[in-house]
Amino acid sequence: MNKIVNIHPDITMLKDIKGQLTYGLERFQKMLALIPDMVSIHDFEMNILYSNWRGFAGVPESKRILNTKCYKTYRDYDHICPDCQALSVLKTKKVFHEERELSDGTRVDMRILPILDKHGNVESFVEWVRDLTGFKLQEEILRRQNTLLEGIINAVPDILAIKHPDLSIMRFNSAGYKVLDKTHDEVINKKCYQLIGLNAECEQCATRKSLKTKKMEQMEKYVPNLGIYLDCRSNPVMDKNGNILYIVEQLRDITESKQVEERLKYLSFHDQLTGVYNRTYFENEIKRLNKSREYPITIISMDVEGLKIVNDTLGHKRGDEILKLSTRLLQESLRESDILARTGGDEFVALLPGTDFPAGEKIVSRITAGIEQYNLQTPTEIPLGISIGLSCAENAGRDLATVFKEADDLMYRDKLSKTVTARSRIMRSLMTTLEQRDFITPEHSRRLEELCRTVGEKIGLSEKQLSDLFFLSRVHDLGNVGIPDHILFKRGPLNDEEWKIMRQHPEKGFRIARVNADLAEIADLILKHHERWDGRGYPMGLAGTEIPVECRILAIADAYIVMTSDRPFRMALSNEEAGRELRRCAGTQFDPKLVEVFLKVVDFESRVG
């Protein structure tokens, strides 16, 4: 009888093990699925045992890739890829790693890792591929941003330095290298004070202060080693916890602006022409000294004599020279502690702190002696004169403004007493200058006076008119002292601009004569001595009998003297030639009746017929 034996082995444990393996494999697959990179496991025959990424490298999601050859799945090859790096891994048992670009343009980081059995043989390998496309894009964006930032930093004309909290430099811009004349290696990791030749930090340091306050700090300082002024601004960069990571320092060269600032400051308190203090500074010093302990304080008020005459006759340039010369003589007579200020056109004030009245008088004596010495040593120059008034505040009981007014009043009193003398000195100097510059010799000058007087007597001028005509013949060209030599002595014709200057001499002579008591009565004749009979003269354009008769006579006699005298630009005319020229110009330049009288006086009638 056949029997059936049924064996029922207990497979509970096997089921449990299989269940655990299945569970473990599922967990392993789930964990790999969470990894954003592609992870695939291959056996040594290139079969794909597992991959967490379908659709990778152009492989459709629907395509089954497990248990297929990788080269068939990924590239649809029938054989191993020629460039397969897994073969080298299988042989060398070493990790392969490189970046490469796939056929679809994807940039990846690829790693192939061998899995060894207990005997050290490769039983499989893991291929790990990370998509770097996004990272590379961000890297390129970051590179461009850094390039842009670098360009901006280097385009800034100020020095920009990024420092560690210990003041060592981690970044510098082109302007910094240029100013310091140093290379990158000479700057990086150096302390800022070391770069300018110092052994220790600056006493005033914006960066050090910023480290303490954790705020932007700013200060200006002069750097002697570089010879420049810098505006230093330091700003801390902190993390979210308020810890300073580094300091950004901006250094601006403000040397030029500081020089302009100093120049403006200087100009605000100094007279631009003479260089001494101005009225603003003087008034500020009066207020300061009023509250000081520097008593006794003496004030000397001074006025340069005759400056208006010099300006009117020789021009403001010569007047400025007189002012600068007077300033120098005053400074030589004062002490270093004294304060000299120009408070007006021709007015100066000296403040003498710690000086009593007798000491002030000694200084006044030095000033007077210095001016007298100058006039003795330069007799050919315009004589200098200064009116002086002195007052003293022995103690703080006297207001210095009152003391100054008292000194000013005394100065004006002194000026009034010297006015006539000062004008006379200047007039003598001007007349001497005129004689030295005139072309006409003393003999010709006397001849001019004689001719004018004779013609005046012939037509019946009064004694007063004859006297005025006599003085006019001597000083009619007084205004020439104010005409530059290059115009007055020019060889050849004058240009339009030079004629414009030359024609100013009647007005200059008028202004000189008007302030001189001896010449004031003929000032009007000096003004009009270049008018013409036809009205085309200057400066007023008078015609005919509108021109004073003295001026009409002088015009004829002066023209005759000029024509019959040698000049730098031509030889003298003969008497006959001069006579013919006078008659030719009668009725245009000269009074025709007076021309005929003049020709008779000089006995030309028979010669020019």
C-alpha positions as CSV (number, residue, x, y, z in Angstrom):
1,M,0.0,0.0,0.0
2,N,1.4,3.2,-1.1
3,K,1.7,5.8,1.6
4,I,2.0,9.6,1.2
5,V,4.3,11.4,3.6
6,N,3.8,15.1,4.0
7,I,6.6,17.1,5.4
8,H,5.7,20.5,6.7
9,P,8.9,22.3,7.7
10,D,8.6,25.2,9.9
11,I,9.3,28.2,7.8
12,T,8.2,30.8,10.3
13,M,11.7,32.0,10.8
14,L,12.4,32.1,7.1
15,K,9.3,34.1,6.6
16,D,10.4,36.5,9.3
17,I,13.8,36.8,7.8
18,K,12.4,37.4,4.3
19,G,9.9,39.9,5.7
20,Q,12.8,41.7,7.5
21,L,14.8,41.7,4.3
22,T,11.9,43.0,2.3
23,Y,11.2,45.6,4.9
24,G,14.9,46.6,5.0
25,L,15.1,46.8,1.2
26,E,12.0,49.0,1.1
27,R,13.4,51.3,3.7
28,F,16.7,51.4,1.8
29,Q,14.9,52.2,-1.4
30,K,12.8,54.9,0.3
31,M,15.9,56.4,1.8
32,L,17.7,56.4,-1.6
33,A,14.6,57.9,-3.2
34,L,14.9,60.9,-0.8
35,I,18.4,61.6,-2.0
36,P,18.3,64.4,-4.7
37,D,21.4,63.1,-6.4
38,M,21.2,60.0,-8.7
39,V,22.4,56.9,-7.0
40,S,22.6,53.6,-8.9
41,I,24.1,50.3,-8.0
42,H,25.6,48.1,-10.7
43,D,27.1,44.6,-10.6
44,F,30.5,43.9,-12.1
45,E,28.8,43.0,-15.4
46,M,27.3,46.5,-15.7
47,N,23.7,45.4,-14.9
48,I,21.7,48.1,-13.0
49,L,20.7,46.6,-9.7
50,Y,19.1,49.7,-8.4
51,S,18.6,53.4,-9.4
52,N,16.7,56.1,-7.7
53,W,16.4,58.3,-10.7
54,R,14.4,57.4,-13.8
55,G,14.5,60.0,-16.6
56,F,18.2,60.7,-15.9
57,A,20.2,61.7,-18.9
58,G,17.3,61.6,-21.3
59,V,16.0,58.1,-20.2
60,P,12.2,58.2,-20.0
61,E,10.5,57.7,-16.7
62,S,8.5,54.8,-18.1
63,K,11.6,52.9,-19.3
64,R,12.5,50.0,-17.0
65,I,16.1,50.3,-16.1
66,L,16.6,47.7,-13.4
67,N,18.4,44.5,-14.4
68,T,19.5,46.1,-17.7
69,K,22.9,47.0,-18.9
70,C,23.7,50.6,-18.0
71,Y,25.2,51.2,-21.5
72,K,22.1,49.9,-23.1
73,T,19.8,51.9,-20.9
74,Y,21.7,55.2,-20.9
75,R,23.1,55.3,-24.3
76,D,21.4,52.5,-26.2
77,Y,24.8,50.9,-27.0
78,D,25.2,47.1,-27.6
79,H,28.5,47.1,-25.9
80,I,30.3,48.9,-23.1
81,C,30.9,52.6,-23.6
82,P,34.4,53.4,-24.9
83,D,34.8,56.0,-22.2
84,C,33.4,53.9,-19.3
85,Q,35.3,54.8,-16.2
86,A,33.7,51.9,-14.2
87,L,36.1,49.5,-15.9
88,S,39.1,51.3,-14.3
89,V,37.3,51.2,-11.0
90,L,36.8,47.4,-11.3
91,K,40.5,47.0,-12.1
92,T,42.1,49.5,-9.7
93,K,39.4,49.2,-6.9
94,K,39.8,53.0,-6.5
95,V,37.2,55.8,-6.4
96,F,36.7,57.6,-9.7
97,H,35.7,61.4,-9.5
98,E,35.3,64.1,-12.1
99,E,33.0,66.8,-13.4
100,R,31.6,66.3,-16.9
101,E,28.9,67.6,-19.2
102,L,26.2,65.1,-20.4
103,S,24.7,64.9,-23.9
104,D,21.7,67.0,-22.8
105,G,24.0,69.8,-21.6
106,T,23.6,68.9,-17.9
107,R,26.8,69.6,-15.9
108,V,27.3,66.8,-13.3
109,D,29.7,65.8,-10.6
110,M,30.3,62.0,-11.1
111,R,31.7,59.6,-8.5
112,I,32.1,55.8,-9.0
113,L,32.8,53.8,-5.8
114,P,33.7,50.1,-5.7
115,I,32.0,47.6,-3.3
116,L,34.3,44.8,-2.3
117,D,33.4,41.4,-0.9
118,K,35.2,39.9,2.1
119,H,37.9,38.7,-0.2
120,G,38.6,42.1,-1.5
121,N,37.1,41.5,-4.8
122,V,34.8,44.0,-6.5
123,E,31.3,42.5,-6.5
124,S,29.5,45.7,-7.5
125,F,29.9,49.5,-7.7
126,V,27.9,52.6,-6.9
127,E,27.6,55.4,-9.3
128,W,26.8,58.7,-7.6
129,V,25.9,61.6,-9.9
130,R,25.1,65.2,-8.6
131,D,23.5,67.7,-11.0
132,L,25.7,70.8,-10.8
133,T,23.8,72.9,-13.4
134,G,22.0,75.0,-10.8
135,F,25.1,75.3,-8.7
136,K,27.2,76.3,-11.7
137,L,24.6,78.9,-12.6
138,Q,24.7,80.3,-9.1
139,E,28.5,80.2,-9.2
140,E,28.6,82.2,-12.5
141,I,26.1,84.7,-11.1
142,L,28.3,85.0,-8.0
143,R,31.4,85.4,-10.1
144,R,29.8,88.1,-12.2
145,Q,28.6,89.9,-9.0
146,N,32.1,89.7,-7.6
147,T,33.6,91.0,-10.8
148,L,31.0,93.9,-10.8
149,L,31.8,94.6,-7.1
150,E,35.5,94.5,-7.8
151,G,35.0,97.0,-10.7
152,I,33.0,99.3,-8.5
153,I,35.5,99.2,-5.6
154,N,38.4,99.9,-7.9
155,A,36.6,102.7,-9.7
156,V,36.1,104.5,-6.4
157,P,38.8,107.3,-6.2
158,D,38.9,107.0,-2.4
159,I,41.0,104.4,-0.6
160,L,38.8,101.5,0.4
161,A,40.2,99.0,2.9
162,I,38.4,96.0,4.5
163,K,40.1,95.1,7.8
164,H,40.0,92.4,10.4
165,P,39.2,93.5,13.9
166,D,42.9,93.5,14.7
167,L,43.3,96.3,12.1
168,S,45.1,94.0,9.5
169,I,44.0,94.5,6.0
170,M,42.2,91.7,4.1
171,R,41.1,93.7,1.0
172,F,42.4,96.9,-0.7
173,N,41.3,98.8,-3.8
174,S,43.4,100.2,-6.7
175,A,43.3,103.7,-5.3
176,G,44.9,102.5,-2.1
177,Y,47.7,100.7,-3.9
178,K,48.3,103.8,-6.0
179,V,48.4,106.3,-3.1
180,L,50.7,104.0,-1.0
181,D,52.7,102.9,-4.1
182,K,52.6,99.3,-2.8
183,T,51.8,95.9,-4.2
184,H,49.1,93.4,-3.1
185,D,51.6,91.3,-1.1
186,E,53.0,94.4,0.6
187,V,49.6,95.4,1.9
188,I,47.5,92.3,2.7
189,N,47.6,91.3,6.4
190,K,49.5,94.4,7.3
191,K,48.3,96.9,9.9
192,C,47.3,100.3,8.4
193,Y,49.7,102.3,10.5
194,Q,52.6,100.1,9.3
195,L,51.8,101.0,5.7
196,I,52.5,104.7,6.4
197,G,55.7,104.1,8.2
198,L,54.5,104.3,11.8
199,N,55.4,101.9,14.6
200,A,52.1,102.2,16.5
201,E,48.5,103.2,16.0
202,C,47.6,106.8,15.3
203,E,46.5,108.7,18.4
204,Q,43.3,109.5,16.6
205,C,42.0,106.3,14.9
206,A,38.5,106.1,13.4
207,T,38.7,102.3,13.1
208,R,39.7,101.8,16.7
209,K,36.9,104.1,17.8
210,S,34.4,102.2,15.6
211,L,35.4,98.9,17.2
212,K,34.4,100.4,20.6
213,T,31.2,102.1,19.6
214,K,30.2,99.6,16.9
215,K,29.0,102.6,14.9
216,M,30.3,104.5,11.9
217,E,33.0,106.9,13.1
218,Q,34.7,109.7,11.1
219,M,37.6,112.0,11.7
220,E,40.1,114.1,9.7
221,K,43.8,114.0,10.2
222,Y,47.1,115.0,8.6
223,V,49.5,112.2,7.6
224,P,53.0,113.6,7.6
225,N,54.6,110.6,6.1
226,L,52.3,110.9,3.0
227,G,52.1,114.7,3.1
228,I,48.3,114.6,2.8
229,Y,45.1,115.2,4.8
230,L,42.7,112.3,5.0
231,D,39.0,112.1,5.9
232,C,38.8,108.7,7.6
233,R,35.4,106.9,7.9
234,S,35.2,103.4,9.5
235,N,32.0,101.3,9.5
236,P,31.7,97.9,11.3
237,V,30.1,94.9,9.6
238,M,28.5,92.6,12.3
239,D,26.9,89.2,12.4
240,K,23.3,88.7,13.7
241,N,24.7,88.5,17.2
242,G,26.3,91.9,17.1
243,N,29.9,90.6,16.8
244,I,32.1,92.6,14.5
245,L,33.2,90.5,11.5
246,Y,35.4,93.2,9.9
247,I,35.7,96.9,9.4
248,V,35.2,98.8,6.1
249,E,37.3,101.9,6.1
250,Q,37.1,104.7,3.5
251,L,40.0,107.2,3.3
252,R,39.5,110.3,1.2
253,D,42.3,112.6,0.2
254,I,41.1,116.1,1.3
255,T,44.4,117.9,0.9
256,E,43.2,120.2,-1.9
257,S,39.9,121.0,-0.1
258,K,41.9,121.6,3.2
259,Q,44.2,123.9,1.3
260,V,41.2,125.8,-0.1
261,E,39.7,125.9,3.3
262,E,42.9,127.3,4.8
263,R,43.2,129.8,2.0
264,L,39.6,131.0,2.5
265,K,40.3,131.2,6.3
266,Y,43.4,133.1,5.6
267,L,41.6,135.5,3.2
268,S,38.8,136.0,5.7
269,F,41.3,137.4,8.2
270,H,44.0,138.9,5.9
271,D,44.3,141.7,3.5
272,Q,44.8,140.2,0.1
273,L,47.2,143.0,-1.2
274,T,49.5,143.5,1.8
275,G,49.2,140.1,3.6
276,V,48.6,141.7,7.0
277,Y,45.4,141.2,9.0
278,N,42.2,142.9,7.8
279,R,39.5,144.9,9.5
280,T,37.4,141.7,10.4
281,Y,40.4,140.2,12.3
282,F,41.1,143.6,13.9
283,E,37.5,143.9,15.2
284,N,37.6,140.3,16.5
285,E,40.9,141.0,18.3
286,I,39.5,144.2,19.9
287,K,36.6,142.0,21.3
288,R,39.1,139.3,22.5
289,L,41.5,141.7,24.1
290,N,38.7,143.5,25.9
291,K,38.3,140.3,27.9
292,S,41.9,139.5,28.2
293,R,44.6,140.1,30.9
294,E,47.1,141.6,28.4
295,Y,46.8,145.2,29.7
296,P,48.2,147.8,29.2
297,I,47.2,147.7,25.5
298,T,48.3,150.5,23.1
299,I,46.6,151.2,19.7
300,I,48.3,153.0,16.9
301,S,46.1,154.4,14.1
302,M,47.9,155.2,10.8
303,D,47.1,156.6,7.4
304,V,49.4,156.5,4.2
305,E,49.6,160.1,3.0
306,G,48.9,161.1,-0.6
307,L,47.7,157.7,-1.8
308,K,44.8,159.2,-3.8
309,I,47.1,161.5,-5.7
310,V,49.4,158.6,-6.6
311,N,46.3,156.5,-7.7
312,D,44.9,159.3,-9.8
313,T,48.2,160.2,-11.5
314,L,50.4,157.1,-11.6
315,G,47.6,154.5,-11.5
316,H,46.4,152.0,-8.9
317,K,49.3,149.6,-9.6
318,R,51.8,152.3,-8.4
319,G,49.4,153.0,-5.5
320,D,49.4,149.3,-4.5
321,E,53.2,149.3,-4.6
322,I,53.2,152.3,-2.1
323,L,50.8,150.3,0.2
324,K,53.0,147.2,0.1
325,L,56.1,149.3,0.7
326,S,54.4,151.1,3.6
327,T,53.4,147.7,5.1
328,R,57.0,146.4,5.0
329,L,58.3,149.5,6.7
330,L,55.6,149.3,9.4
331,Q,56.4,145.6,10.0
332,E,60.1,146.3,10.3
333,S,59.3,148.9,13.1
334,L,56.8,146.7,15.0
335,R,57.6,143.6,17.2
336,E,56.6,140.0,16.5
337,S,53.9,140.1,19.2
338,D,52.3,143.2,17.7
339,I,49.3,142.9,15.4
340,L,49.2,145.0,12.2
341,A,45.9,145.3,10.3
342,R,44.9,147.2,7.2
343,T,41.5,148.6,8.1
344,G,40.8,150.7,5.0
345,G,42.1,151.8,1.6
346,D,45.1,153.7,3.1
347,E,44.5,153.1,6.8
348,F,46.4,150.8,9.1
349,V,46.1,149.9,12.8
350,A,48.6,148.4,15.1
351,L,47.5,146.6,18.3
352,L,50.2,146.3,20.9
353,P,49.2,144.0,23.8
354,G,51.2,144.4,27.0
355,T,52.5,147.8,25.9
356,D,52.2,151.1,27.9
357,F,52.1,154.6,26.5
358,P,55.9,155.3,26.7
359,A,56.7,152.0,24.9
360,G,54.1,152.9,22.3
361,E,55.7,156.3,21.7
362,K,59.0,154.6,21.1
363,I,57.5,152.4,18.4
364,V,55.9,155.4,16.8
365,S,59.4,157.0,16.7
366,R,60.8,153.9,15.1
367,I,58.1,154.1,12.4
368,T,58.8,157.8,11.7
369,A,62.5,157.2,11.6
370,G,62.1,154.3,9.2
371,I,60.1,156.3,6.8
372,E,62.5,159.3,6.9
373,Q,65.4,156.9,6.3
374,Y,63.6,155.4,3.2
375,N,62.9,158.9,1.7
376,L,66.6,159.9,2.2
377,Q,67.8,156.7,0.5
378,T,65.4,156.9,-2.4
379,P,65.1,160.6,-3.4
380,T,63.9,159.8,-6.9
381,E,60.9,157.8,-5.7
382,I,57.5,159.1,-4.6
383,P,58.1,160.2,-1.0
384,L,56.3,158.2,1.7
385,G,54.4,159.8,4.6
386,I,52.3,158.3,7.3
387,S,50.0,160.2,9.7
388,I,49.9,158.6,13.2
389,G,47.7,158.7,16.2
390,L,48.3,156.8,19.5
391,S,46.2,156.0,22.5
392,C,46.6,153.5,25.4
393,A,44.3,151.5,27.7
394,E,46.3,151.1,30.9
395,N,43.8,148.6,32.4
396,A,40.5,146.8,31.7
397,G,38.6,149.9,32.8
398,R,38.8,151.4,29.3
399,D,36.9,149.9,26.4
400,L,39.3,149.3,23.5
401,A,36.8,150.5,20.9
402,T,36.9,153.9,22.7
403,V,40.7,153.8,22.7
404,F,40.8,153.1,19.0
405,K,38.5,156.0,18.2
406,E,40.7,158.3,20.3
407,A,43.8,157.1,18.3
408,D,41.9,157.5,15.1
409,D,40.9,161.1,15.9
410,L,44.5,161.9,16.8
411,M,45.6,160.4,13.5
412,Y,43.2,162.6,11.5
413,R,44.4,165.6,13.4
414,D,48.0,164.7,12.4
415,K,46.9,164.2,8.8
416,L,45.3,167.6,8.5
417,S,48.4,169.3,9.8
418,K,50.5,167.4,7.2
419,T,48.2,167.5,4.2
420,V,49.7,170.6,2.5
421,T,53.3,169.4,3.1
422,A,52.5,165.9,1.9
423,R,50.9,167.1,-1.3
424,S,53.8,169.5,-1.9
425,R,56.3,166.7,-1.5
426,I,54.4,164.5,-3.9
427,M,53.9,167.3,-6.4
428,R,57.7,168.1,-6.4
429,S,58.4,164.4,-7.0
430,L,55.9,164.3,-9.9
431,M,57.3,167.4,-11.5
432,T,60.8,166.0,-11.2
433,T,59.6,162.8,-12.8
434,L,57.9,164.8,-15.6
435,E,61.1,166.7,-16.3
436,Q,63.1,163.5,-16.5
437,R,60.7,161.9,-18.9
438,D,60.0,164.9,-21.1
439,F,61.5,165.1,-24.6
440,I,61.7,168.9,-24.5
441,T,65.0,170.4,-23.3
442,P,65.0,173.2,-20.7
443,E,65.9,175.6,-23.6
444,H,62.9,174.5,-25.6
445,S,60.7,174.7,-22.5
446,R,61.7,178.3,-22.0
447,R,61.1,178.9,-25.7
448,L,57.6,177.5,-25.4
449,E,56.9,179.8,-22.4
450,E,58.2,182.9,-24.4
451,L,56.1,182.1,-27.5
452,C,52.9,181.6,-25.5
453,R,53.4,184.8,-23.5
454,T,54.3,186.8,-26.7
455,V,51.2,185.6,-28.5
456,G,49.1,186.3,-25.4
457,E,50.4,189.8,-25.2
458,K,49.7,190.4,-29.0
459,I,46.0,189.5,-28.6
460,G,45.7,191.5,-25.4
461,L,45.2,188.8,-22.7
462,S,44.9,190.1,-19.1
463,E,47.7,189.6,-16.5
464,K,45.7,186.8,-14.9
465,Q,45.4,185.0,-18.3
466,L,49.0,185.6,-19.1
467,S,50.0,184.1,-15.7
468,D,47.8,181.1,-16.2
469,L,49.2,180.6,-19.7
470,F,52.7,180.7,-18.4
471,F,52.0,178.0,-15.8
472,L,50.0,176.0,-18.4
473,S,53.0,176.0,-20.7
474,R,55.1,174.5,-18.0
475,V,52.8,171.8,-16.6
476,H,50.3,171.0,-19.4
477,D,51.7,167.5,-19.8
478,L,51.7,166.8,-16.0
479,G,49.4,163.8,-16.7
480,N,52.2,162.1,-18.7
481,V,53.7,160.9,-15.4
482,G,50.8,158.4,-15.3
483,I,51.5,157.0,-18.9
484,P,53.6,153.9,-19.1
485,D,57.0,154.3,-20.6
486,H,56.4,151.7,-23.4
487,I,53.7,153.9,-24.7
488,L,55.2,157.3,-24.0
489,F,58.5,156.5,-25.7
490,K,57.2,154.1,-28.4
491,R,59.0,154.4,-31.7
492,G,56.3,154.5,-34.4
493,P,52.5,155.0,-34.4
494,L,50.4,154.0,-31.4
495,N,47.7,151.3,-31.8
496,D,44.1,152.0,-30.7
497,E,44.5,150.7,-27.2
498,E,47.7,152.7,-26.7
499,W,46.0,155.9,-28.0
500,K,43.1,155.2,-25.5
501,I,45.7,155.2,-22.7
502,M,47.6,158.2,-24.1
503,R,44.5,160.3,-24.3
504,Q,43.9,159.9,-20.6
505,H,46.8,162.2,-19.7
506,P,44.8,165.5,-19.7
507,E,42.4,164.0,-17.1
508,K,45.3,162.7,-15.0
509,G,46.9,166.1,-15.1
510,F,43.6,167.7,-14.2
511,R,43.3,165.5,-11.1
512,I,46.9,166.2,-10.0
513,A,46.5,170.0,-10.4
514,R,43.1,170.1,-8.7
515,V,44.6,168.9,-5.4
516,N,47.6,171.3,-5.5
517,A,47.0,174.8,-4.2
518,D,49.5,176.3,-6.7
519,L,48.0,174.6,-9.8
520,A,44.3,174.4,-8.8
521,E,43.4,177.5,-10.9
522,I,44.8,176.1,-14.1
523,A,43.4,172.5,-13.6
524,D,40.6,173.3,-16.1
525,L,43.1,174.5,-18.7
526,I,45.2,171.3,-18.3
527,L,42.0,169.3,-18.9
528,K,41.2,171.1,-22.1
529,H,44.7,171.6,-23.7
530,H,44.2,168.8,-26.3
531,E,40.8,170.0,-27.7
532,R,40.7,170.9,-31.4
533,W,39.2,173.8,-33.3
534,D,37.0,171.4,-35.3
535,G,35.7,169.6,-32.2
536,R,37.6,166.4,-32.8
537,G,39.9,166.7,-29.8
538,Y,39.8,165.1,-26.4
539,P,38.7,164.5,-23.7
540,M,35.5,166.7,-24.0
541,G,35.2,167.3,-27.8
542,L,35.0,171.1,-27.4
543,A,35.1,173.2,-30.6
544,G,35.9,176.8,-31.6
545,T,35.7,179.4,-28.9
546,E,34.4,176.9,-26.4
547,I,38.1,176.1,-26.0
548,P,39.8,178.5,-23.6
549,V,42.0,180.9,-25.5
550,E,45.0,179.9,-23.4
551,C,44.6,176.3,-24.6
552,R,44.3,177.4,-28.2
553,I,47.6,179.4,-28.0
554,L,49.4,176.5,-26.2
555,A,48.2,174.0,-28.9
556,I,49.9,176.1,-31.7
557,A,53.1,176.9,-29.8
558,D,53.4,173.3,-28.5
559,A,52.9,171.8,-32.0
560,Y,55.6,174.1,-33.3
561,I,58.1,173.2,-30.6
562,V,57.4,169.5,-31.1
563,M,57.8,169.7,-34.9
564,T,61.1,171.5,-34.7
565,S,62.6,169.1,-32.1
566,D,64.1,165.7,-32.7
567,R,62.0,162.8,-31.5
568,P,62.9,159.1,-31.1
569,F,60.7,158.2,-34.1
570,R,61.6,161.2,-36.5
571,M,64.0,164.0,-37.2
572,A,63.0,167.7,-36.5
573,L,61.3,169.7,-39.3
574,S,62.7,173.0,-40.5
575,N,61.1,176.3,-39.5
576,E,59.6,176.7,-43.0
577,E,58.2,173.1,-42.9
578,A,56.7,173.6,-39.5
579,G,55.1,176.9,-40.6
580,R,53.5,175.3,-43.6
581,E,52.1,172.5,-41.4
582,L,50.6,175.0,-39.0
583,R,48.9,176.9,-41.8
584,R,47.6,173.6,-43.3
585,C,46.0,172.6,-40.0
586,A,44.5,176.1,-39.4
587,G,40.7,175.8,-39.1
588,T,40.8,172.1,-38.3
589,Q,43.2,171.5,-35.4
590,F,44.1,175.1,-34.6
591,D,42.3,178.5,-34.3
592,P,43.0,180.1,-37.8
593,K,43.3,183.6,-36.5
594,L,45.7,182.6,-33.7
595,V,47.8,180.7,-36.3
596,E,48.3,183.9,-38.3
597,V,49.2,185.8,-35.1
598,F,51.7,183.1,-34.2
599,L,53.3,183.1,-37.6
600,K,53.9,186.8,-37.4
601,V,55.3,186.4,-33.9
602,V,58.0,184.0,-35.1
603,D,58.5,186.0,-38.3
604,F,57.3,183.3,-40.7
605,E,55.3,185.6,-42.9
606,S,58.0,186.3,-45.4
607,R,59.3,182.7,-45.3
608,V,56.2,180.7,-45.9
609,G,54.5,183.4,-48.1
